[in-house]
């Protein structure tokens, strides 16, 4: 199966999203290499007991891999919501 390449709806935001991921996961207490923020998934997987490796992970279930992605993505979404709420609150102040 070919590896799918994610594409963002807004062109040119990939680097910004990678930086955002690195910052969020650092806030969550993970050691993140800013040059390779995607590698944090291996640390998250280790913590969750998922034997994720570089390369082929066809032996893993969708559920176990989803736990890893969910932990990362969920943290990112929570931070985006917090930032949006903060911006709205700042606009509403006289």
N, C-alpha and C positions, 0 to 999 in steps of 0.2 A: 504494500500500500504506500502510495506517495505521501510524503509529509506535506501537510497543508501549510500554506503561508498566510498568516493573518494579515489582513489589510484594514487599516483604520478608515472610517468614513471621512475624516478630514485629512487631506494629504499633508505630509510633513510633520505630523505630531508624534511619530514613533519615538524619537529621541526623548521628547518631553515625557511621554508615558513611561519609558524605561527609567528615567530619573525619578519620576513620581513613585514608581514601584519600589525603587531602591530606598527612597526616603521613608515610605510607609513601612516597609519591612524592617528598616533600622529602628523605627519607633516601636515596632512590635518586639524588638529585642534580638533580631537575627543579625548575623555578621554578613554584610552584603558588600561585594566588590562592585564599586560604582561603574567599573568598565564592563562588568558581566552580571547585571542585576538578575538575569534569568536563572543564574546558577543557584539562587536562593531556594529554588524549588527542591533541590537535593537536600538541603538542610531541613526544610519543612517536611519532606518525605521521611527523612530519618526520624524526626521527632514523632511523626504519626505511625511509624513502623511500616512504611511502604517501601519496598526494595527498589526504588527508582534508580536507574543508571543512565549514564549518557549512552545514546544510541538506541537500539531496539528494546522496547519495553512491552512487546506483544504478549508476554506472559502475564501482565498485570490486568486486573479487571478494570472496567470503566469506573466502577464505584470507587476503587482504591485511588485511582489517579484523580478522580473527581474531588476526593477529599483534599488532595494537595492543592489543586487549582482553586477549589472553593475557599480554602484558608487564605490563599494569597489574594484572590479576587474579592473575597468578602471584606478583607481588611482595606483594600483599595476603595471599594464602594463606600464603606463606613466613613473613610476619611473624606471622600468627595462630598458626601452628604453633610458632614460636619463643616467643611469649607463653604459649601453653598449656604447653609444656615447662618454661618458667621457673616457672610457677605450680605444676606438679606437683613440680618439684625443691624448691621452697620448702616445700611441704606435707610432704615426706618428711624434711626436716631436723628433728632432735630439739630 
